[in-house]
Each structure stands twice: as structure tokens, then as C-alpha cells.
Amino acid sequence: MDFHMYEIIWPENGRIQLGVETVWQILNGSCSGNKKSIKQLRKLYKKIYLHYGVTEQDIQNETERYTSLLAILCS
């Protein structure tokens, strides 16, 4: 297991915490703050998740990584 936690402090009273596990290729996160900050942080989280990537093989096999991406994009 190679797990890392990151925290981004948003200037407008918010924060996002990201957990990255590189062996199993898992990315998770949570946001806190006021309604406006959370909306902006969700957009940031989507960009981070898209950058993290889903492979063609993930899509074909409908892996957990792929279904997690779909859940993030639909939120």
C-alpha cells in the first residue's frame, strides 16, 4: 500500500481532502465549507479525477475506477 493524504485550503472558507493510493489506483476525496466553496471544490475535484485518468481497459471492463469516475461526473 502506498497511501498519501493531501489537503487543499480554499481561500473562501473551504477545504478539500484527497486520499491517493497508488498501488490499487484509488482516489477519494471530501469537501467542507460553505455552499459556494463546496460547489467550487467539487469542480476542482472533478478536474483532479479527470487528470488522474481512466484507461480504455477500465472502460471496457467497467472497473471500480471507471464507475467511480461516472459517479463523480454525475454529481
CHARMM internal coordinates of N, CA and C (Angstrom, degrees):
IC EDIT
DIST 1 N 1 CA 1.4420
DIST 1 CA 1 C 1.5259
ANGL 1 N 1 CA 1 C 108.03
DIST 1 C 2 N 1.3137
ANGL 1 CA 1 C 2 N 115.98
DIHE 1 N 1 CA 1 C 2 N 135.52
DIST 2 N 2 CA 1.4607
ANGL 1 C 2 N 2 CA 123.04
DIHE 1 CA 1 C 2 N 2 CA 177.18
DIST 2 CA 2 C 1.5215
ANGL 2 N 2 CA 2 C 107.14
DIHE 1 C 2 N 2 CA 2 C -131.29
DIST 2 C 3 N 1.3205
ANGL 2 CA 2 C 3 N 116.24
DIHE 2 N 2 CA 2 C 3 N 87.11
DIST 3 N 3 CA 1.4666
ANGL 2 C 3 N 3 CA 122.51
DIHE 2 CA 2 C 3 N 3 CA -171.60
DIST 3 CA 3 C 1.5204
ANGL 3 N 3 CA 3 C 110.47
DIHE 2 C 3 N 3 CA 3 C -107.26
DIST 3 C 4 N 1.3336
ANGL 3 CA 3 C 4 N 115.86
DIHE 3 N 3 CA 3 C 4 N 135.52
DIST 4 N 4 CA 1.4629
ANGL 3 C 4 N 4 CA 121.98
DIHE 3 CA 3 C 4 N 4 CA 177.97
DIST 4 CA 4 C 1.5274
ANGL 4 N 4 CA 4 C 109.06
DIHE 3 C 4 N 4 CA 4 C -133.22
DIST 4 C 5 N 1.3217
ANGL 4 CA 4 C 5 N 115.76
DIHE 4 N 4 CA 4 C 5 N 140.80
DIST 5 N 5 CA 1.4720
ANGL 4 C 5 N 5 CA 121.85
DIHE 4 CA 4 C 5 N 5 CA 175.86
DIST 5 CA 5 C 1.5240
ANGL 5 N 5 CA 5 C 108.49
DIHE 4 C 5 N 5 CA 5 C -113.14
DIST 5 C 6 N 1.3368
ANGL 5 CA 5 C 6 N 115.37
DIHE 5 N 5 CA 5 C 6 N 135.68
DIST 6 N 6 CA 1.4535
ANGL 5 C 6 N 6 CA 121.53
DIHE 5 CA 5 C 6 N 6 CA 177.93
DIST 6 CA 6 C 1.5256
ANGL 6 N 6 CA 6 C 108.20
DIHE 5 C 6 N 6 CA 6 C -127.70
DIST 6 C 7 N 1.3066
ANGL 6 CA 6 C 7 N 115.24
DIHE 6 N 6 CA 6 C 7 N 148.65
DIST 7 N 7 CA 1.4646
ANGL 6 C 7 N 7 CA 120.10
DIHE 6 CA 6 C 7 N 7 CA 177.49
DIST 7 CA 7 C 1.5251
ANGL 7 N 7 CA 7 C 108.21
DIHE 6 C 7 N 7 CA 7 C -132.89
DIST 7 C 8 N 1.3160
ANGL 7 CA 7 C 8 N 115.62
DIHE 7 N 7 CA 7 C 8 N 130.19
DIST 8 N 8 CA 1.4596
ANGL 7 C 8 N 8 CA 121.99
DIHE 7 CA 7 C 8 N 8 CA 176.90
DIST 8 CA 8 C 1.5152
ANGL 8 N 8 CA 8 C 106.97
DIHE 7 C 8 N 8 CA 8 C -112.49
DIST 8 C 9 N 1.3248
ANGL 8 CA 8 C 9 N 116.24
DIHE 8 N 8 CA 8 C 9 N 121.52
DIST 9 N 9 CA 1.4566
ANGL 8 C 9 N 9 CA 121.35
DIHE 8 CA 8 C 9 N 9 CA 177.68
DIST 9 CA 9 C 1.5238
ANGL 9 N 9 CA 9 C 107.49
DIHE 8 C 9 N 9 CA 9 C -90.70
DIST 9 C 10 N 1.3153
ANGL 9 CA 9 C 10 N 116.52
DIHE 9 N 9 CA 9 C 10 N 121.96
DIST 10 N 10 CA 1.4591
ANGL 9 C 10 N 10 CA 122.74
DIHE 9 CA 9 C 10 N 10 CA -179.48
DIST 10 CA 10 C 1.5274
ANGL 10 N 10 CA 10 C 108.29
DIHE 9 C 10 N 10 CA 10 C -88.89
DIST 10 C 11 N 1.3430
ANGL 10 CA 10 C 11 N 117.86
DIHE 10 N 10 CA 10 C 11 N 134.89
DIST 11 N 11 CA 1.4598
ANGL 10 C 11 N 11 CA 119.99
DIHE 10 CA 10 C 11 N 11 CA -175.69
DIST 11 CA 11 C 1.5313
ANGL 11 N 11 CA 11 C 114.02
DIHE 10 C 11 N 11 CA 11 C -62.88
DIST 11 C 12 N 1.2844
ANGL 11 CA 11 C 12 N 117.53
DIHE 11 N 11 CA 11 C 12 N -21.60
DIST 12 N 12 CA 1.4652
ANGL 11 C 12 N 12 CA 121.35
DIHE 11 CA 11 C 12 N 12 CA -176.70
DIST 12 CA 12 C 1.5314
ANGL 12 N 12 CA 12 C 111.22
DIHE 11 C 12 N 12 CA 12 C -100.64
DIST 12 C 13 N 1.3294
ANGL 12 CA 12 C 13 N 116.95
DIHE 12 N 12 CA 12 C 13 N 50.95
DIST 13 N 13 CA 1.4609
ANGL 12 C 13 N 13 CA 121.96
DIHE 12 CA 12 C 13 N 13 CA 174.24
DIST 13 CA 13 C 1.5281
ANGL 13 N 13 CA 13 C 113.18
DIHE 12 C 13 N 13 CA 13 C 62.83
DIST 13 C 14 N 1.3104
ANGL 13 CA 13 C 14 N 116.18
DIHE 13 N 13 CA 13 C 14 N 54.94
DIST 14 N 14 CA 1.4559
ANGL 13 C 14 N 14 CA 119.45
DIHE 13 CA 13 C 14 N 14 CA 177.20
DIST 14 CA 14 C 1.5079
ANGL 14 N 14 CA 14 C 111.00
DIHE 13 C 14 N 14 CA 14 C -156.26
DIST 14 C 15 N 1.3142
ANGL 14 CA 14 C 15 N 115.57
DIHE 14 N 14 CA 14 C 15 N 167.73
DIST 15 N 15 CA 1.4614
ANGL 14 C 15 N 15 CA 120.69
DIHE 14 CA 14 C 15 N 15 CA 176.70
DIST 15 CA 15 C 1.5182
ANGL 15 N 15 CA 15 C 109.28
DIHE 14 C 15 N 15 CA 15 C -155.26
DIST 15 C 16 N 1.3050
ANGL 15 CA 15 C 16 N 114.46
DIHE 15 N 15 CA 15 C 16 N 153.07
DIST 16 N 16 CA 1.4529
ANGL 15 C 16 N 16 CA 121.19
DIHE 15 CA 15 C 16 N 16 CA 176.14
DIST 16 CA 16 C 1.5230
ANGL 16 N 16 CA 16 C 107.22
DIHE 15 C 16 N 16 CA 16 C -128.14
DIST 16 C 17 N 1.3136
ANGL 16 CA 16 C 17 N 116.60
DIHE 16 N 16 CA 16 C 17 N 135.18
DIST 17 N 17 CA 1.4595
ANGL 16 C 17 N 17 CA 121.89
DIHE 16 CA 16 C 17 N 17 CA 176.45
DIST 17 CA 17 C 1.5204
ANGL 17 N 17 CA 17 C 107.79
DIHE 16 C 17 N 17 CA 17 C -113.65
DIST 17 C 18 N 1.3248
ANGL 17 CA 17 C 18 N 115.64
DIHE 17 N 17 CA 17 C 18 N 130.97
DIST 18 N 18 CA 1.4564
ANGL 17 C 18 N 18 CA 121.55
DIHE 17 CA 17 C 18 N 18 CA -179.32
DIST 18 CA 18 C 1.5152
ANGL 18 N 18 CA 18 C 109.62
DIHE 17 C 18 N 18 CA 18 C -120.41
DIST 18 C 19 N 1.3200
ANGL 18 CA 18 C 19 N 115.04
DIHE 18 N 18 CA 18 C 19 N 136.25
DIST 19 N 19 CA 1.4554
ANGL 18 C 19 N 19 CA 121.62
DIHE 18 CA 18 C 19 N 19 CA 173.39
DIST 19 CA 19 C 1.5193
ANGL 19 N 19 CA 19 C 108.53
DIHE 18 C 19 N 19 CA 19 C -113.81
DIST 19 C 20 N 1.3217
ANGL 19 CA 19 C 20 N 117.11
DIHE 19 N 19 CA 19 C 20 N 128.34
DIST 20 N 20 CA 1.4617
ANGL 19 C 20 N 20 CA 121.73
DIHE 19 CA 19 C 20 N 20 CA -178.94
DIST 20 CA 20 C 1.5249
ANGL 20 N 20 CA 20 C 108.03
DIHE 19 C 20 N 20 CA 20 C -124.98
DIST 20 C 21 N 1.3221
ANGL 20 CA 20 C 21 N 116.25
DIHE 20 N 20 CA 20 C 21 N 123.43
DIST 21 N 21 CA 1.4611
ANGL 20 C 21 N 21 CA 122.43
DIHE 20 CA 20 C 21 N 21 CA 176.28
DIST 21 CA 21 C 1.5209
ANGL 21 N 21 CA 21 C 106.02
DIHE 20 C 21 N 21 CA 21 C -117.36
DIST 21 C 22 N 1.3432
ANGL 21 CA 21 C 22 N 116.76
DIHE 21 N 21 CA 21 C 22 N 113.65
DIST 22 N 22 CA 1.4602
ANGL 21 C 22 N 22 CA 120.00
DIHE 21 CA 21 C 22 N 22 CA -169.91
DIST 22 CA 22 C 1.5241
ANGL 22 N 22 CA 22 C 114.87
DIHE 21 C 22 N 22 CA 22 C -83.78
DIST 22 C 23 N 1.3260
ANGL 22 CA 22 C 23 N 119.20
DIHE 22 N 22 CA 22 C 23 N -24.22
DIST 23 N 23 CA 1.4652
ANGL 22 C 23 N 23 CA 120.51
DIHE 22 CA 22 C 23 N 23 CA -179.75
DIST 23 CA 23 C 1.5227
ANGL 23 N 23 CA 23 C 110.44
DIHE 22 C 23 N 23 CA 23 C -71.56
DIST 23 C 24 N 1.3284
ANGL 23 CA 23 C 24 N 117.03
DIHE 23 N 23 CA 23 C 24 N -48.71
DIST 24 N 24 CA 1.4690
ANGL 23 C 24 N 24 CA 121.79
DIHE 23 CA 23 C 24 N 24 CA -179.93
DIST 24 CA 24 C 1.5208
ANGL 24 N 24 CA 24 C 112.06
DIHE 23 C 24 N 24 CA 24 C -91.83
DIST 24 C 25 N 1.3407
ANGL 24 CA 24 C 25 N 117.01
DIHE 24 N 24 CA 24 C 25 N -1.45
DIST 25 N 25 CA 1.4606
ANGL 24 C 25 N 25 CA 124.08
DIHE 24 CA 24 C 25 N 25 CA 177.43
DIST 25 CA 25 C 1.5251
ANGL 25 N 25 CA 25 C 111.98
DIHE 24 C 25 N 25 CA 25 C 56.66
DIST 25 C 26 N 1.3286
ANGL 25 CA 25 C 26 N 114.44
DIHE 25 N 25 CA 25 C 26 N 56.81
DIST 26 N 26 CA 1.4556
ANGL 25 C 26 N 26 CA 121.07
DIHE 25 CA 25 C 26 N 26 CA -179.84
DIST 26 CA 26 C 1.5187
ANGL 26 N 26 CA 26 C 108.92
DIHE 25 C 26 N 26 CA 26 C -113.03
DIST 26 C 27 N 1.3191
ANGL 26 CA 26 C 27 N 116.10
DIHE 26 N 26 CA 26 C 27 N 135.87
DIST 27 N 27 CA 1.4574
ANGL 26 C 27 N 27 CA 122.78
DIHE 26 CA 26 C 27 N 27 CA 175.33
DIST 27 CA 27 C 1.5209
ANGL 27 N 27 CA 27 C 107.23
DIHE 26 C 27 N 27 CA 27 C -128.77
DIST 27 C 28 N 1.3287
ANGL 27 CA 27 C 28 N 116.27
DIHE 27 N 27 CA 27 C 28 N 126.73
DIST 28 N 28 CA 1.4576
ANGL 27 C 28 N 28 CA 119.05
DIHE 27 CA 27 C 28 N 28 CA 175.63
DIST 28 CA 28 C 1.5141
ANGL 28 N 28 CA 28 C 108.76
DIHE 27 C 28 N 28 CA 28 C -137.31
DIST 28 C 29 N 1.3008
ANGL 28 CA 28 C 29 N 116.37
DIHE 28 N 28 CA 28 C 29 N 162.50
DIST 29 N 29 CA 1.4519
ANGL 28 C 29 N 29 CA 119.18
DIHE 28 CA 28 C 29 N 29 CA -178.41
DIST 29 CA 29 C 1.5062
ANGL 29 N 29 CA 29 C 112.17
DIHE 28 C 29 N 29 CA 29 C -159.80
DIST 29 C 30 N 1.3266
ANGL 29 CA 29 C 30 N 113.99
DIHE 29 N 29 CA 29 C 30 N 165.40
DIST 30 N 30 CA 1.4579
ANGL 29 C 30 N 30 CA 120.70
DIHE 29 CA 29 C 30 N 30 CA 175.04
DIST 30 CA 30 C 1.5188
ANGL 30 N 30 CA 30 C 108.10
DIHE 29 C 30 N 30 CA 30 C -146.29
DIST 30 C 31 N 1.3270
ANGL 30 CA 30 C 31 N 115.19
DIHE 30 N 30 CA 30 C 31 N 151.72
DIST 31 N 31 CA 1.4628
ANGL 30 C 31 N 31 CA 122.14
DIHE 30 CA 30 C 31 N 31 CA -178.41
DIST 31 CA 31 C 1.5168
ANGL 31 N 31 CA 31 C 109.45
DIHE 30 C 31 N 31 CA 31 C -122.45
DIST 31 C 32 N 1.3191
ANGL 31 CA 31 C 32 N 115.47
DIHE 31 N 31 CA 31 C 32 N 149.00
DIST 32 N 32 CA 1.4573
ANGL 31 C 32 N 32 CA 120.03
DIHE 31 CA 31 C 32 N 32 CA 172.59
DIST 32 CA 32 C 1.5253
ANGL 32 N 32 CA 32 C 108.37
DIHE 31 C 32 N 32 CA 32 C -144.65
DIST 32 C 33 N 1.3135
ANGL 32 CA 32 C 33 N 115.13
DIHE 32 N 32 CA 32 C 33 N 154.41
DIST 33 N 33 CA 1.4580
ANGL 32 C 33 N 33 CA 120.64
DIHE 32 CA 32 C 33 N 33 CA -179.85
DIST 33 CA 33 C 1.5136
ANGL 33 N 33 CA 33 C 110.57
DIHE 32 C 33 N 33 CA 33 C 141.15
DIST 33 C 34 N 1.3164
ANGL 33 CA 33 C 34 N 115.38
DIHE 33 N 33 CA 33 C 34 N -166.45
DIST 34 N 34 CA 1.4669
ANGL 33 C 34 N 34 CA 118.58
DIHE 33 CA 33 C 34 N 34 CA 177.96
DIST 34 CA 34 C 1.5303
ANGL 34 N 34 CA 34 C 109.93
DIHE 33 C 34 N 34 CA 34 C -78.09
DIST 34 C 35 N 1.3094
ANGL 34 CA 34 C 35 N 116.31
DIHE 34 N 34 CA 34 C 35 N 172.88
DIST 35 N 35 CA 1.4695
ANGL 34 C 35 N 35 CA 121.76
DIHE 34 CA 34 C 35 N 35 CA -173.54
DIST 35 CA 35 C 1.5362
ANGL 35 N 35 CA 35 C 112.11
DIHE 34 C 35 N 35 CA 35 C -58.64
DIST 35 C 36 N 1.3321
ANGL 35 CA 35 C 36 N 116.65
DIHE 35 N 35 CA 35 C 36 N -42.24
DIST 36 N 36 CA 1.4625
ANGL 35 C 36 N 36 CA 120.83
DIHE 35 CA 35 C 36 N 36 CA -179.19
DIST 36 CA 36 C 1.5353
ANGL 36 N 36 CA 36 C 110.86
DIHE 35 C 36 N 36 CA 36 C -65.82
DIST 36 C 37 N 1.3262
ANGL 36 CA 36 C 37 N 116.39
DIHE 36 N 36 CA 36 C 37 N -43.83
DIST 37 N 37 CA 1.4606
ANGL 36 C 37 N 37 CA 120.71
DIHE 36 CA 36 C 37 N 37 CA 179.69
DIST 37 CA 37 C 1.5254
ANGL 37 N 37 CA 37 C 111.67
DIHE 36 C 37 N 37 CA 37 C -63.28
DIST 37 C 38 N 1.3165
ANGL 37 CA 37 C 38 N 116.32
DIHE 37 N 37 CA 37 C 38 N -43.64
DIST 38 N 38 CA 1.4661
ANGL 37 C 38 N 38 CA 120.06
DIHE 37 CA 37 C 38 N 38 CA -179.27
DIST 38 CA 38 C 1.5255
ANGL 38 N 38 CA 38 C 110.63
DIHE 37 C 38 N 38 CA 38 C -62.20
DIST 38 C 39 N 1.3183
ANGL 38 CA 38 C 39 N 117.53
DIHE 38 N 38 CA 38 C 39 N -38.66
DIST 39 N 39 CA 1.4610
ANGL 38 C 39 N 39 CA 120.55
DIHE 38 CA 38 C 39 N 39 CA 178.32
DIST 39 CA 39 C 1.5305
ANGL 39 N 39 CA 39 C 110.40
DIHE 38 C 39 N 39 CA 39 C -61.94
DIST 39 C 40 N 1.3324
ANGL 39 CA 39 C 40 N 117.01
DIHE 39 N 39 CA 39 C 40 N -43.71
DIST 40 N 40 CA 1.4593
ANGL 39 C 40 N 40 CA 121.08
DIHE 39 CA 39 C 40 N 40 CA 179.09
DIST 40 CA 40 C 1.5292
ANGL 40 N 40 CA 40 C 111.24
DIHE 39 C 40 N 40 CA 40 C -69.03
DIST 40 C 41 N 1.3193
ANGL 40 CA 40 C 41 N 116.97
DIHE 40 N 40 CA 40 C 41 N -38.21
DIST 41 N 41 CA 1.4589
ANGL 40 C 41 N 41 CA 120.69
DIHE 40 CA 40 C 41 N 41 CA -179.90
DIST 41 CA 41 C 1.5219
ANGL 41 N 41 CA 41 C 111.92
DIHE 40 C 41 N 41 CA 41 C -68.51
DIST 41 C 42 N 1.3099
ANGL 41 CA 41 C 42 N 117.35
DIHE 41 N 41 CA 41 C 42 N -34.05
DIST 42 N 42 CA 1.4769
ANGL 41 C 42 N 42 CA 119.92
DIHE 41 CA 41 C 42 N 42 CA 176.36
DIST 42 CA 42 C 1.5239
ANGL 42 N 42 CA 42 C 110.45
DIHE 41 C 42 N 42 CA 42 C -63.55
DIST 42 C 43 N 1.3445
ANGL 42 CA 42 C 43 N 116.34
DIHE 42 N 42 CA 42 C 43 N -39.27
DIST 43 N 43 CA 1.4688
ANGL 42 C 43 N 43 CA 119.89
DIHE 42 CA 42 C 43 N 43 CA 176.66
DIST 43 CA 43 C 1.5211
ANGL 43 N 43 CA 43 C 110.15
DIHE 42 C 43 N 43 CA 43 C -62.72
DIST 43 C 44 N 1.3244
ANGL 43 CA 43 C 44 N 116.52
DIHE 43 N 43 CA 43 C 44 N -42.43
DIST 44 N 44 CA 1.4593
ANGL 43 C 44 N 44 CA 121.05
DIHE 43 CA 43 C 44 N 44 CA 178.28
DIST 44 CA 44 C 1.5256
ANGL 44 N 44 CA 44 C 110.47
DIHE 43 C 44 N 44 CA 44 C -63.10
DIST 44 C 45 N 1.3192
ANGL 44 CA 44 C 45 N 116.98
DIHE 44 N 44 CA 44 C 45 N -43.23
DIST 45 N 45 CA 1.4619
ANGL 44 C 45 N 45 CA 121.00
DIHE 44 CA 44 C 45 N 45 CA 179.73
DIST 45 CA 45 C 1.5301
ANGL 45 N 45 CA 45 C 110.86
DIHE 44 C 45 N 45 CA 45 C -61.61
DIST 45 C 46 N 1.3220
ANGL 45 CA 45 C 46 N 117.12
DIHE 45 N 45 CA 45 C 46 N -40.31
DIST 46 N 46 CA 1.4633
ANGL 45 C 46 N 46 CA 120.30
DIHE 45 CA 45 C 46 N 46 CA 177.54
DIST 46 CA 46 C 1.5281
ANGL 46 N 46 CA 46 C 110.76
DIHE 45 C 46 N 46 CA 46 C -61.95
DIST 46 C 47 N 1.3484
ANGL 46 CA 46 C 47 N 116.71
DIHE 46 N 46 CA 46 C 47 N -41.55
DIST 47 N 47 CA 1.4661
ANGL 46 C 47 N 47 CA 119.97
DIHE 46 CA 46 C 47 N 47 CA 179.09
DIST 47 CA 47 C 1.5278
ANGL 47 N 47 CA 47 C 110.71
DIHE 46 C 47 N 47 CA 47 C -64.26
DIST 47 C 48 N 1.3217
ANGL 47 CA 47 C 48 N 116.31
DIHE 47 N 47 CA 47 C 48 N -42.16
DIST 48 N 48 CA 1.4670
ANGL 47 C 48 N 48 CA 120.21
DIHE 47 CA 47 C 48 N 48 CA 178.56
DIST 48 CA 48 C 1.5258
ANGL 48 N 48 CA 48 C 109.63
DIHE 47 C 48 N 48 CA 48 C -62.81
DIST 48 C 49 N 1.3159
ANGL 48 CA 48 C 49 N 117.34
DIHE 48 N 48 CA 48 C 49 N -44.05
DIST 49 N 49 CA 1.4545
ANGL 48 C 49 N 49 CA 121.05
DIHE 48 CA 48 C 49 N 49 CA -178.44
DIST 49 CA 49 C 1.5304
ANGL 49 N 49 CA 49 C 110.98
DIHE 48 C 49 N 49 CA 49 C -65.10
DIST 49 C 50 N 1.3352
ANGL 49 CA 49 C 50 N 116.53
DIHE 49 N 49 CA 49 C 50 N -40.09
DIST 50 N 50 CA 1.4600
ANGL 49 C 50 N 50 CA 119.29
DIHE 49 CA 49 C 50 N 50 CA 178.00
DIST 50 CA 50 C 1.5235
ANGL 50 N 50 CA 50 C 110.75
DIHE 49 C 50 N 50 CA 50 C -65.24
DIST 50 C 51 N 1.3166
ANGL 50 CA 50 C 51 N 116.94
DIHE 50 N 50 CA 50 C 51 N -38.47
DIST 51 N 51 CA 1.4596
ANGL 50 C 51 N 51 CA 120.88
DIHE 50 CA 50 C 51 N 51 CA 178.47
DIST 51 CA 51 C 1.5277
ANGL 51 N 51 CA 51 C 110.90
DIHE 50 C 51 N 51 CA 51 C -66.02
DIST 51 C 52 N 1.3265
ANGL 51 CA 51 C 52 N 115.66
DIHE 51 N 51 CA 51 C 52 N -36.04
DIST 52 N 52 CA 1.4630
ANGL 51 C 52 N 52 CA 121.57
DIHE 51 CA 51 C 52 N 52 CA 179.22
DIST 52 CA 52 C 1.5266
ANGL 52 N 52 CA 52 C 110.25
DIHE 51 C 52 N 52 CA 52 C -60.92
DIST 52 C 53 N 1.3136
ANGL 52 CA 52 C 53 N 116.36
DIHE 52 N 52 CA 52 C 53 N -34.49
DIST 53 N 53 CA 1.4542
ANGL 52 C 53 N 53 CA 121.48
DIHE 52 CA 52 C 53 N 53 CA 168.58
DIST 53 CA 53 C 1.5081
ANGL 53 N 53 CA 53 C 117.85
DIHE 52 C 53 N 53 CA 53 C 89.64
DIST 53 C 54 N 1.3054
ANGL 53 CA 53 C 54 N 114.33
DIHE 53 N 53 CA 53 C 54 N 151.07
DIST 54 N 54 CA 1.4524
ANGL 53 C 54 N 54 CA 124.87
DIHE 53 CA 53 C 54 N 54 CA 173.41
DIST 54 CA 54 C 1.5226
ANGL 54 N 54 CA 54 C 105.78
DIHE 53 C 54 N 54 CA 54 C -131.19
DIST 54 C 55 N 1.3051
ANGL 54 CA 54 C 55 N 116.52
DIHE 54 N 54 CA 54 C 55 N 129.30
DIST 55 N 55 CA 1.4576
ANGL 54 C 55 N 55 CA 119.64
DIHE 54 CA 54 C 55 N 55 CA -177.24
DIST 55 CA 55 C 1.5308
ANGL 55 N 55 CA 55 C 111.11
DIHE 54 C 55 N 55 CA 55 C -84.46
DIST 55 C 56 N 1.2975
ANGL 55 CA 55 C 56 N 114.88
DIHE 55 N 55 CA 55 C 56 N 166.34
DIST 56 N 56 CA 1.4712
ANGL 55 C 56 N 56 CA 121.64
DIHE 55 CA 55 C 56 N 56 CA 175.28
DIST 56 CA 56 C 1.5265
ANGL 56 N 56 CA 56 C 110.24
DIHE 55 C 56 N 56 CA 56 C -58.73
DIST 56 C 57 N 1.3064
ANGL 56 CA 56 C 57 N 115.41
DIHE 56 N 56 CA 56 C 57 N -38.57
DIST 57 N 57 CA 1.4692
ANGL 56 C 57 N 57 CA 120.94
DIHE 56 CA 56 C 57 N 57 CA 179.07
DIST 57 CA 57 C 1.5297
ANGL 57 N 57 CA 57 C 110.94
DIHE 56 C 57 N 57 CA 57 C -65.42
DIST 57 C 58 N 1.3504
ANGL 57 CA 57 C 58 N 117.43
DIHE 57 N 57 CA 57 C 58 N -37.76
DIST 58 N 58 CA 1.4644
ANGL 57 C 58 N 58 CA 120.89
DIHE 57 CA 57 C 58 N 58 CA 176.17
DIST 58 CA 58 C 1.5274
ANGL 58 N 58 CA 58 C 110.68
DIHE 57 C 58 N 58 CA 58 C -59.84
DIST 58 C 59 N 1.3159
ANGL 58 CA 58 C 59 N 116.24
DIHE 58 N 58 CA 58 C 59 N -42.48
DIST 59 N 59 CA 1.4694
ANGL 58 C 59 N 59 CA 120.87
DIHE 58 CA 58 C 59 N 59 CA -178.94
DIST 59 CA 59 C 1.5255
ANGL 59 N 59 CA 59 C 110.52
DIHE 58 C 59 N 59 CA 59 C -66.18
DIST 59 C 60 N 1.3265
ANGL 59 CA 59 C 60 N 116.93
DIHE 59 N 59 CA 59 C 60 N -47.12
DIST 60 N 60 CA 1.4618
ANGL 59 C 60 N 60 CA 120.92
DIHE 59 CA 59 C 60 N 60 CA -178.40
DIST 60 CA 60 C 1.5324
ANGL 60 N 60 CA 60 C 111.77
DIHE 59 C 60 N 60 CA 60 C -62.78
DIST 60 C 61 N 1.3227
ANGL 60 CA 60 C 61 N 116.75
DIHE 60 N 60 CA 60 C 61 N -38.63
DIST 61 N 61 CA 1.4627
ANGL 60 C 61 N 61 CA 120.66
DIHE 60 CA 60 C 61 N 61 CA -177.50
DIST 61 CA 61 C 1.5236
ANGL 61 N 61 CA 61 C 112.93
DIHE 60 C 61 N 61 CA 61 C -92.08
DIST 61 C 62 N 1.3400
ANGL 61 CA 61 C 62 N 116.18
DIHE 61 N 61 CA 61 C 62 N -0.40
DIST 62 N 62 CA 1.4654
ANGL 61 C 62 N 62 CA 122.34
DIHE 61 CA 61 C 62 N 62 CA -178.25
DIST 62 CA 62 C 1.5331
ANGL 62 N 62 CA 62 C 111.07
DIHE 61 C 62 N 62 CA 62 C 46.97
DIST 62 C 63 N 1.3333
ANGL 62 CA 62 C 63 N 114.79
DIHE 62 N 62 CA 62 C 63 N 54.50
DIST 63 N 63 CA 1.4585
ANGL 62 C 63 N 63 CA 120.91
DIHE 62 CA 62 C 63 N 63 CA -178.02
DIST 63 CA 63 C 1.5297
ANGL 63 N 63 CA 63 C 111.22
DIHE 62 C 63 N 63 CA 63 C -69.80
DIST 63 C 64 N 1.3130
ANGL 63 CA 63 C 64 N 114.98
DIHE 63 N 63 CA 63 C 64 N 169.37
DIST 64 N 64 CA 1.4584
ANGL 63 C 64 N 64 CA 120.41
DIHE 63 CA 63 C 64 N 64 CA 178.04
DIST 64 CA 64 C 1.5315
ANGL 64 N 64 CA 64 C 110.44
DIHE 63 C 64 N 64 CA 64 C -61.77
DIST 64 C 65 N 1.3157
ANGL 64 CA 64 C 65 N 116.04
DIHE 64 N 64 CA 64 C 65 N -35.33
DIST 65 N 65 CA 1.4670
ANGL 64 C 65 N 65 CA 120.39
DIHE 64 CA 64 C 65 N 65 CA 177.60
DIST 65 CA 65 C 1.5263
ANGL 65 N 65 CA 65 C 110.67
DIHE 64 C 65 N 65 CA 65 C -60.66
DIST 65 C 66 N 1.3236
ANGL 65 CA 65 C 66 N 117.02
DIHE 65 N 65 CA 65 C 66 N -43.31
DIST 66 N 66 CA 1.4657
ANGL 65 C 66 N 66 CA 122.59
DIHE 65 CA 65 C 66 N 66 CA 179.51
DIST 66 CA 66 C 1.5273
ANGL 66 N 66 CA 66 C 110.54
DIHE 65 C 66 N 66 CA 66 C -67.50
DIST 66 C 67 N 1.3175
ANGL 66 CA 66 C 67 N 117.90
DIHE 66 N 66 CA 66 C 67 N -46.73
DIST 67 N 67 CA 1.4683
ANGL 66 C 67 N 67 CA 119.72
DIHE 66 CA 66 C 67 N 67 CA -179.26
DIST 67 CA 67 C 1.5253
ANGL 67 N 67 CA 67 C 111.17
DIHE 66 C 67 N 67 CA 67 C -66.62
DIST 67 C 68 N 1.3295
ANGL 67 CA 67 C 68 N 117.33
DIHE 67 N 67 CA 67 C 68 N -31.29
DIST 68 N 68 CA 1.4720
ANGL 67 C 68 N 68 CA 120.00
DIHE 67 CA 67 C 68 N 68 CA 175.44
DIST 68 CA 68 C 1.5158
ANGL 68 N 68 CA 68 C 110.89
DIHE 67 C 68 N 68 CA 68 C -65.51
DIST 68 C 69 N 1.3389
ANGL 68 CA 68 C 69 N 115.91
DIHE 68 N 68 CA 68 C 69 N -40.70
DIST 69 N 69 CA 1.4650
ANGL 68 C 69 N 69 CA 119.73
DIHE 68 CA 68 C 69 N 69 CA 177.02
DIST 69 CA 69 C 1.5161
ANGL 69 N 69 CA 69 C 110.81
DIHE 68 C 69 N 69 CA 69 C -60.71
DIST 69 C 70 N 1.3279
ANGL 69 CA 69 C 70 N 117.17
DIHE 69 N 69 CA 69 C 70 N -43.73
DIST 70 N 70 CA 1.4574
ANGL 69 C 70 N 70 CA 120.62
DIHE 69 CA 69 C 70 N 70 CA 179.08
DIST 70 CA 70 C 1.5484
ANGL 70 N 70 CA 70 C 110.85
DIHE 69 C 70 N 70 CA 70 C -60.74
DIST 70 C 71 N 1.3095
ANGL 70 CA 70 C 71 N 115.73
DIHE 70 N 70 CA 70 C 71 N -41.72
DIST 71 N 71 CA 1.4674
ANGL 70 C 71 N 71 CA 119.79
DIHE 70 CA 70 C 71 N 71 CA 178.46
DIST 71 CA 71 C 1.5190
ANGL 71 N 71 CA 71 C 111.44
DIHE 70 C 71 N 71 CA 71 C -62.59
DIST 71 C 72 N 1.3421
ANGL 71 CA 71 C 72 N 117.38
DIHE 71 N 71 CA 71 C 72 N -41.43
DIST 72 N 72 CA 1.4624
ANGL 71 C 72 N 72 CA 121.70
DIHE 71 CA 71 C 72 N 72 CA 179.17
DIST 72 CA 72 C 1.5259
ANGL 72 N 72 CA 72 C 110.28
DIHE 71 C 72 N 72 CA 72 C -65.25
DIST 72 C 73 N 1.3197
ANGL 72 CA 72 C 73 N 117.01
DIHE 72 N 72 CA 72 C 73 N -44.95
DIST 73 N 73 CA 1.4644
ANGL 72 C 73 N 73 CA 120.22
DIHE 72 CA 72 C 73 N 73 CA -178.21
DIST 73 CA 73 C 1.5248
ANGL 73 N 73 CA 73 C 112.93
DIHE 72 C 73 N 73 CA 73 C -67.73
DIST 73 C 74 N 1.3125
ANGL 73 CA 73 C 74 N 117.28
DIHE 73 N 73 CA 73 C 74 N -27.26
DIST 74 N 74 CA 1.4642
ANGL 73 C 74 N 74 CA 121.32
DIHE 73 CA 73 C 74 N 74 CA -179.86
DIST 74 CA 74 C 1.5210
ANGL 74 N 74 CA 74 C 113.52
DIHE 73 C 74 N 74 CA 74 C -85.62
DIST 74 C 75 N 1.3379
ANGL 74 CA 74 C 75 N 117.24
DIHE 74 N 74 CA 74 C 75 N -9.69
DIST 75 N 75 CA 1.4739
ANGL 74 C 75 N 75 CA 119.25
DIHE 74 CA 74 C 75 N 75 CA -177.55
DIST 75 CA 75 C 1.5186
ANGL 75 N 75 CA 75 C 111.69
DIHE 74 C 75 N 75 CA 75 C -83.66
END
COOR INIT
IC SEED 1 N 1 CA 1 C
IC BUILD
